[in-house]
Amino acid sequence: NVRGDVAMKSQRFLGLLLIFFLSGCSGYRITYNTEPIGAAVICNGINEGYSPVKLNYSPDEDARQRGFFSTVPCRAIWSSGVTKDFSNTWDLNEFPNGVIQTLRRPSGEGYSQDAEFALKIQNMESQRRAAKAAEDAAYAARRAARAAEDKSVTCNPNYLGGFNCN
C-alpha cells in the first residue's frame, strides 16, 4: 500500500527530526571561528575541519553548578603555518546557550596566503550549498513524479520548496 508506506516514512522522518532537535538542545555548542576563516581547528590532536567549526559538548551537573567547564585544548593553524590557541574554559553563566570564539590571526608573514585560502573556503561552501539545493530540488521533483503516477497519493508544496505527500 503506497499510502501506508508514505505515512510510515513520514512518521520515521518526523521521529528522527525530533531526536535531532532534542539532542541538539541538550548540548553546549562552541563555534571556533577565525579571521580570516579557513584555519584548521585542531582539538586534542584531532583535525575538526576548517573554521568556523561548531562542536557540541555536554557539561556535567558539577560543571553547571560551578558555572564553568573546561574542554580539550583547541588550536587554529592557518595555511601559512601561523598558530594561535583558543580558550578552553567557558563561563556557563555568561554564555548559558553556547559561545562563539573568534581568533584574529596574529600579524606576520603569510597573511595574503591565508586570506586567499579563506576565499577558497568561502567558494567551496557556496558550491556545497548550491549542490545541496539542486539535490533537494531533484529529490522533490522525483517524489512529485512518483506521486503523479499513483493517483491515490496527493502532494502539496511545502514551505521548504519540496512537497508533502500523503
C-alpha positions, 0 to 999 in steps of 0.5 A: 500500500503506497499510502501506508508506506508514505505515512510510515516514512513520514512518521520515521522522518518526523521521529528522527527530526525530533531526536535531532532537535532534542539532542541538539538542545541538550548540548553546549555548542562552541563555534571556533571561528577565525579571521580570516576563516579557513584555519584548521581547528585542531582539538586534542590532536584531532583535525575538526575541519576548517573554521568556523567549526561548531562542536557540541559538548555536554557539561556535567551537573558539577560543571553547571553548578560551578558555572564553568567547564573546561574542554580539550585544548583547541588550536587554529593553524592557518595555511601559512603555518601561523598558530594561535590557541583558543580558550578552553574554559567557558563561563556557563553563566555568561554564555548559558546557550553556547559561545562563539570564539573568534581568533584574529590571526596574529600579524606576520608573514603569510597573511595574503596566503591565508586570506586567499585560502579563506576565499577558497573556503568561502567558494567551496561552501557556496558550491556545497550549498548550491549542490545541496539545493539542486539535490533537494530540488531533484529529490522533490521533483522525483517524489512529485513524479512518483506521486503523479503516477499513483493517483491515490497519493496527493502532494502539496508544496511545502514551505521548504520548496519540496512537497508533502505527500500523503 
